[in-house]
Amino acid sequence: MSTVAERMLAAPPLDEKTVYAVKALAKGEASGTDQIKAVEFILHALSGADNQSFVPNDASGGQNTAFLEGRRFVGRELRRIIITPSERLIPKPARTAQRKVTNG
């Protein structure tokens, strides 16, 4: 039987549709359905964005928890980019001072 930490750190199971969806996404060839499937897999299964990252009785001295928190951070940042309006994410260009040209 595996420990709690081993179960939490294990790679998520893959099925054929998910593998092809992620590969197609990476190549820029994914259909709309495949894009959704790939992003949902990355957000939920791969990164564990909504999972608990604390490993109880962590024999690694907290390293397992830190690893899971890093994995979770990536998923949460990806979700933040997806749901936040673009204009709030993209910095406005620095305004350059315009010189007045005088004839004279």
DRENPARO-341088 format. One line per 5 residues: number of its first residue (from 1); their letters; for each residue x, y, z of C-alpha. Coordinates in Angstrom, 3 decimals, padded with zeros to 6 digits. Layout:
BEGIN
NUM) A) X/Y/Z; ...
END
This chain:
BEGIN
1) MSTVA) 000.000/000.000/000.000; 001.293/003.461/-000.857; 001.710/006.308/001.566; -000.325/009.496/001.429; 002.709/011.327/000.029
6) ERMLA) 003.241/008.732/-002.726; -000.393/009.001/-003.784; -000.275/012.807/-003.780; 002.997/012.941/-005.745; 002.063/010.292/-008.312
11) APPLD) 001.588/011.374/-011.908; -002.079/011.463/-012.904; -003.387/008.615/-015.022; -003.431/009.209/-018.776; -005.902/008.025/-021.345
16) EKTVY) -005.510/008.033/-025.112; -007.741/011.079/-025.732; -005.898/013.177/-023.150; -002.472/012.271/-024.577; -003.530/013.217/-028.113
21) AVKAL) -005.235/016.410/-026.891; -002.126/017.628/-025.032; 000.145/016.760/-027.954; -002.154/018.554/-030.414; -002.277/021.604/-028.118
26) AKGEA) 001.523/021.741/-027.993; 001.713/021.603/-031.803; -000.978/024.249/-032.262; -003.206/021.715/-034.008; -005.828/021.015/-031.310
31) SGTDQ) -009.520/021.275/-032.101; -011.666/023.338/-029.740; -012.683/020.189/-027.884; -009.085/019.004/-027.591; -007.964/022.423/-026.345
36) IKAVE) -010.540/022.315/-023.559; -009.639/018.720/-022.654; -005.906/019.521/-022.556; -006.288/022.673/-020.450; -008.665/020.939/-018.024
41) FILHA) -006.167/018.084/-017.654; -003.310/020.520/-017.013; -005.328/022.596/-014.524; -006.985/019.834/-012.576; -005.051/016.584/-012.903
46) LSGAD) -001.492/017.629/-013.714; -001.074/020.751/-011.573; -003.617/019.920/-008.893; -004.609/023.594/-008.776; -007.557/022.839/-006.506
51) NQSFV) -005.955/020.073/-004.458; -004.561/020.247/-000.964; -000.794/020.587/-001.117; -000.031/019.900/002.537; 001.324/016.381/003.075
56) PNDAS) 000.484/015.211/006.600; 003.296/013.469/008.493; 005.705/014.437/005.714; 008.884/012.418/006.298; 010.726/014.597/003.767
61) GGQNT) 010.812/017.542/006.142; 008.273/019.475/004.100; 009.867/018.973/000.682; 006.886/017.009/-000.626; 004.533/019.777/000.472
66) AFLEG) 006.781/022.395/-001.152; 006.874/020.408/-004.407; 003.089/020.052/-004.484; 002.654/023.744/-003.699; 004.916/024.631/-006.629
71) RRFVG) 002.921/022.370/-008.929; -000.299/023.912/-007.645; 001.044/027.456/-008.137; 001.570/026.837/-011.854; -002.034/025.676/-012.267
76) RELRR) -003.418/028.591/-010.288; -001.407/031.090/-012.348; -002.600/029.482/-015.583; -006.187/029.719/-014.352; -005.644/033.375/-013.336
81) IIITP) -004.459/034.184/-016.865; -007.431/032.350/-018.383; -010.111/034.046/-016.278; -008.688/037.570/-015.880; -009.667/040.064/-018.592
86) SERLI) -006.757/040.585/-020.997; -006.626/044.335/-020.475; -005.892/043.760/-016.783; -002.985/041.426/-017.559; -001.199/043.294/-020.322
91) PKPAR) 000.848/046.250/-019.083; 000.126/049.566/-020.733; 003.065/050.826/-022.772; 005.123/053.498/-021.097; 004.078/056.865/-022.325
96) TAQRK) 006.942/058.727/-023.836; 007.147/062.443/-023.381; 006.523/064.170/-026.654; 008.897/066.989/-027.488; 007.480/070.132/-028.939
101) VTNG) 009.146/070.994/-032.185; 009.395/074.708/-032.738; 010.309/076.495/-035.878; 012.488/079.198/-035.089
END
